[in-house]
Amino acid sequence: MSVSIELFPFLSDNYCILVHDNATGATASIDAIDPAPILDMLTQKNWTLSDIFVTHHHWDHTDGILPLKNMFDIRVTGPAGEAKQIGGLDNAVSGGDTISLGETTFEIIDTPGHTLGHISYFDRSNKNLFCGDALFSLGCGRMFEGTPAPMWAGLKSLRQLPDDTSVYCGHEYSAANAKFALSVDPHNKALQNRVEQITDLRKSGQPTVPFNLGEDKLANPFLRADSPALAQNLNMPPNNPDAVFAALRKAKDTF
């Protein structure tokens, strides 16, 4: 059930992610933006692609699916709610379903908001979360589809996962997210410590992904919409986290 993971950048801020089941050799690409970087890494590692796990329908997560499907005998799994928007989908899944990669099982979690059908994949045995554009270090995806309440509900589902979970998201947005987080939660010591870590990593050209979920629970304002202290910072009542989350997301959109 052990896995090997390769994360590598593409375009200005995207991450490509390959997950390799060590027992069987099965290998999944988490989303597929472009065949070229994925093929290069597969060659470097001497891995063969068997699966693509799609988180949502946006082009910068799906444009490589059909070209890769023409090259490999692969299974494409993705959100049932976006099945008509994702070409080449073989296996439509929703929250509560599971999918196997060799001997490794992934739980499907509904994380709507960035898109209506967005899903995340959680490998409980190795405590790895692959969440596309639902959750970022100190941030969350822009809400292109849907309303704040379901997005907050999805993020709360992720918040319930173990603290020692490693989070693999789809973009390197941590530095920009840190600036916004400090603007709404300036006295949060956990946030201040996390910003220092991010600053040091980016100065040395290192990725901030994966990141530790437990640290993000304490520092990410979008995981803390039910915090009375954060509501007070926003001059909002503490008993309406849906409204606090909506206010945070609206403020971040124009920050």
C-alpha positions as CSV (number, residue, x, y, z in Angstrom):
1,M,0.0,0.0,0.0
2,S,3.0,2.3,0.0
3,V,3.2,4.9,-2.8
4,S,5.8,7.1,-4.4
5,I,4.8,10.6,-5.4
6,E,6.4,13.0,-7.9
7,L,5.3,16.6,-8.0
8,F,6.7,18.9,-10.6
9,P,5.8,22.4,-11.9
10,F,4.4,23.3,-15.3
11,L,3.3,26.7,-16.8
12,S,3.5,29.6,-14.4
13,D,2.1,28.0,-11.3
14,N,0.5,24.6,-12.0
15,Y,1.7,21.3,-10.5
16,C,1.7,18.0,-12.2
17,I,1.5,15.1,-9.8
18,L,2.1,11.4,-10.3
19,V,1.2,8.7,-7.7
20,H,2.9,5.3,-8.1
21,D,1.6,2.2,-6.2
22,N,4.9,0.5,-5.3
23,A,3.4,-3.0,-4.9
24,T,1.9,-3.2,-8.4
25,G,3.5,-0.5,-10.5
26,A,0.1,1.2,-11.2
27,T,0.6,4.9,-11.7
28,A,-2.0,7.7,-11.7
29,S,-1.7,11.3,-12.9
30,I,-3.7,13.6,-10.7
31,D,-5.4,15.7,-13.4
32,A,-3.5,16.1,-16.7
33,I,-2.7,19.5,-18.0
34,D,-0.3,18.5,-20.8
35,P,1.2,15.2,-21.9
36,A,4.8,16.5,-22.3
37,P,5.9,17.0,-18.6
38,I,4.0,13.9,-17.6
39,L,5.7,11.7,-20.2
40,D,9.1,13.1,-19.3
41,M,8.6,12.2,-15.6
42,L,7.2,8.7,-16.5
43,T,10.3,8.1,-18.6
44,Q,12.6,9.3,-15.8
45,K,11.0,7.0,-13.3
46,N,10.4,4.1,-15.6
47,W,6.8,4.1,-14.7
48,T,3.8,3.3,-17.0
49,L,0.6,5.4,-16.7
50,S,-2.4,3.4,-15.8
51,D,-4.9,6.0,-14.5
52,I,-5.8,9.7,-14.5
53,F,-7.7,10.9,-11.4
54,V,-9.5,14.2,-12.4
55,T,-10.6,16.7,-9.7
56,H,-12.6,19.1,-11.9
57,H,-13.2,20.1,-15.5
58,H,-11.1,23.2,-16.0
59,W,-8.8,23.1,-19.0
60,D,-5.6,23.4,-17.0
61,H,-6.4,20.1,-15.3
62,T,-7.9,18.2,-18.3
63,D,-6.3,19.2,-21.6
64,G,-3.9,16.3,-21.5
65,I,-6.4,13.6,-20.9
66,L,-7.3,12.6,-24.4
67,P,-3.7,12.8,-25.8
68,L,-2.6,10.5,-22.9
69,K,-5.5,8.2,-23.5
70,N,-4.4,7.8,-27.1
71,M,-0.9,6.7,-25.9
72,F,-1.7,4.4,-23.0
73,D,-4.4,1.9,-22.0
74,I,-5.6,4.0,-19.1
75,R,-8.7,4.4,-16.9
76,V,-9.9,8.0,-16.4
77,T,-11.8,8.6,-13.2
78,G,-13.5,11.9,-12.4
79,P,-16.5,13.7,-10.9
80,A,-19.9,12.4,-11.8
81,G,-21.3,15.9,-11.6
82,E,-19.0,17.0,-14.4
83,A,-19.0,13.9,-16.6
84,K,-20.4,15.8,-19.6
85,Q,-17.6,18.4,-19.4
86,I,-14.7,16.0,-19.2
87,G,-13.8,14.2,-22.4
88,G,-12.6,10.6,-22.1
89,L,-14.1,9.9,-18.7
90,D,-14.5,6.2,-18.0
91,N,-15.4,6.1,-14.3
92,A,-17.7,8.7,-12.8
93,V,-17.5,9.0,-9.0
94,S,-18.9,11.1,-6.2
95,G,-18.3,11.7,-2.5
96,G,-18.4,8.5,-0.5
97,D,-17.1,6.3,-3.4
98,T,-13.7,4.7,-3.4
99,I,-11.2,4.1,-6.2
100,S,-8.2,1.8,-6.2
101,L,-4.8,2.3,-7.7
102,G,-3.2,-1.1,-7.5
103,E,-3.3,-1.9,-3.8
104,T,-3.9,1.7,-2.7
105,T,-7.5,2.9,-2.0
106,F,-8.6,6.5,-2.4
107,E,-11.7,7.9,-0.8
108,I,-13.7,10.4,-2.8
109,I,-14.7,13.6,-1.0
110,D,-17.1,16.2,-2.5
111,T,-15.4,19.6,-2.5
112,P,-17.7,21.9,-4.6
113,G,-17.4,25.6,-5.1
114,H,-14.4,26.2,-7.4
115,T,-16.6,24.1,-9.7
116,L,-19.9,22.5,-8.9
117,G,-18.7,18.9,-9.2
118,H,-15.2,19.3,-7.8
119,I,-13.9,16.2,-5.9
120,S,-10.8,15.4,-3.9
121,Y,-9.0,12.1,-3.5
122,F,-7.8,10.9,0.0
123,D,-5.4,8.0,0.4
124,R,-6.1,7.2,4.1
125,S,-3.4,4.5,4.4
126,N,-0.6,7.0,3.5
127,K,-2.5,10.1,4.6
128,N,-2.1,11.9,1.3
129,L,-4.8,14.3,0.0
130,F,-5.1,15.3,-3.6
131,C,-7.5,18.2,-3.7
132,G,-7.0,20.0,-7.1
133,D,-8.2,23.6,-6.7
134,A,-10.4,23.1,-3.7
135,L,-7.9,23.8,-0.9
136,F,-4.5,25.6,-1.2
137,S,-1.9,26.4,1.5
138,L,-3.5,29.3,3.4
139,G,-6.2,29.6,0.8
140,C,-8.9,28.0,-1.3
141,G,-10.0,28.0,-4.9
142,R,-11.9,30.9,-6.4
143,M,-15.6,30.2,-6.3
144,F,-16.5,30.1,-10.0
145,E,-19.6,28.0,-9.6
146,G,-22.1,27.5,-6.8
147,T,-22.6,29.3,-3.5
148,P,-20.4,29.8,-0.4
149,A,-22.3,27.3,1.9
150,P,-21.5,24.1,-0.1
151,M,-17.9,25.2,-0.6
152,W,-17.5,25.8,3.2
153,A,-19.1,22.4,3.8
154,G,-16.6,20.7,1.5
155,L,-13.7,22.4,3.2
156,K,-15.0,21.3,6.6
157,S,-14.9,17.8,5.3
158,L,-11.3,18.2,4.4
159,R,-10.7,19.8,7.9
160,Q,-11.9,16.5,9.5
161,L,-9.0,14.5,8.0
162,P,-6.0,13.7,10.2
163,D,-3.6,16.5,11.1
164,D,-0.6,14.6,9.7
165,T,-2.2,14.5,6.2
166,S,0.0,15.8,3.4
167,V,-1.9,18.0,1.0
168,Y,-1.2,18.1,-2.7
169,C,-3.0,20.9,-4.5
170,G,-2.9,22.0,-8.1
171,H,-1.1,25.4,-7.9
172,E,1.7,27.3,-6.2
173,Y,-0.3,30.1,-4.6
174,S,1.1,30.1,-1.1
175,A,2.9,33.4,-1.1
176,A,0.0,35.4,-2.4
177,N,-2.4,33.6,-0.1
178,A,-0.1,34.4,2.9
179,K,-0.5,38.2,2.2
180,F,-4.2,38.0,2.2
181,A,-4.4,35.7,5.3
182,L,-2.2,38.1,7.3
183,S,-4.6,41.0,6.3
184,V,-7.6,39.3,7.9
185,D,-5.9,37.4,10.8
186,P,-2.8,39.5,11.7
187,H,-2.4,38.3,15.3
188,N,-2.5,34.5,14.5
189,K,0.8,33.1,15.7
190,A,0.3,29.8,13.7
191,L,-0.2,31.9,10.6
192,Q,2.8,34.0,11.2
193,N,5.0,30.9,11.6
194,R,3.6,29.4,8.5
195,V,4.2,32.6,6.5
196,E,7.9,32.5,7.6
197,Q,8.1,28.9,6.4
198,I,6.6,29.8,3.0
199,T,8.8,32.8,2.6
200,D,12.0,30.7,3.2
201,L,10.9,28.0,0.8
202,R,10.1,30.4,-2.0
203,K,13.3,32.3,-1.5
204,S,15.2,29.1,-2.1
205,G,13.1,28.2,-5.1
206,Q,11.4,25.3,-3.3
207,P,7.7,24.3,-3.6
208,T,5.4,24.8,-0.6
209,V,3.4,21.8,-1.8
210,P,2.8,19.3,-0.2
211,F,1.9,21.1,3.0
212,N,0.7,19.8,6.4
213,L,-3.0,19.8,6.9
214,G,-2.7,20.3,10.7
215,E,-0.7,23.4,10.3
216,D,-3.2,24.7,7.7
217,K,-6.1,24.1,10.0
218,L,-4.6,26.6,12.4
219,A,-3.4,29.2,9.9
220,N,-5.7,29.1,6.8
221,P,-8.6,31.6,7.3
222,F,-10.8,29.6,4.8
223,L,-10.6,26.6,7.2
224,R,-11.4,28.9,10.2
225,A,-14.6,30.6,9.1
226,D,-16.2,29.3,12.3
227,S,-13.5,30.9,14.5
228,P,-15.0,33.7,16.7
229,A,-11.7,35.5,16.6
230,L,-11.7,35.6,12.9
231,A,-15.3,36.8,12.8
232,Q,-14.4,39.6,15.2
233,N,-11.5,40.6,12.9
234,L,-14.1,41.0,10.1
235,N,-16.6,42.8,12.4
236,M,-19.1,40.0,11.9
237,P,-21.2,37.9,14.3
238,P,-19.5,34.7,15.3
239,N,-22.5,32.4,14.8
240,N,-22.7,32.5,11.0
241,P,-19.7,30.8,9.5
242,D,-21.3,30.6,6.1
243,A,-21.4,34.4,6.0
244,V,-17.9,34.7,7.3
245,F,-16.7,32.3,4.6
246,A,-18.6,34.3,1.9
247,A,-17.0,37.5,3.1
248,L,-13.5,36.0,3.1
249,R,-13.9,34.7,-0.4
250,K,-15.3,38.0,-1.7
251,A,-12.5,39.9,-0.1
252,K,-9.8,37.6,-1.5
253,D,-11.3,37.9,-5.0
254,T,-10.5,41.7,-5.0
255,F,-7.4,41.6,-2.8
